[in-house]
């Protein structure tokens, strides 16, 4: 890439010696269009990434991209450096590897309990919401309020 940039700068210098003036944005676009197909993604990003494009920005981006490629070739792929591995609390028990320790909600209870069995007392014939053991002896209480007034009679009944 450095050789390509040097050749391009020589051509620009020759044109400048011939009094041909090229705008900075045109220099940048001509440079991007002169790149090989390997740089299509980078050139598209540079062209459409900003409202205006500058020659210095394009040449710096190309040089930086070249350094990055060389660094990756010299040091190998950096994907392994980005991977993270966690440790389980019980590393000796390898039989649970890949399985969740959570019990979940509802699935384990419904598989052990029949449809007409109470999940509170495990007796058949009623459900938990109607369980007499859960409600206790005083499950049905009533509050009565009687209000006497000369003009009207009012009685309120509440149930718990």
Order of alpha helices (4+ residues) and beta strands (2+ residues): alpha-alpha-alpha-alpha-alpha-alpha-alpha-beta-beta
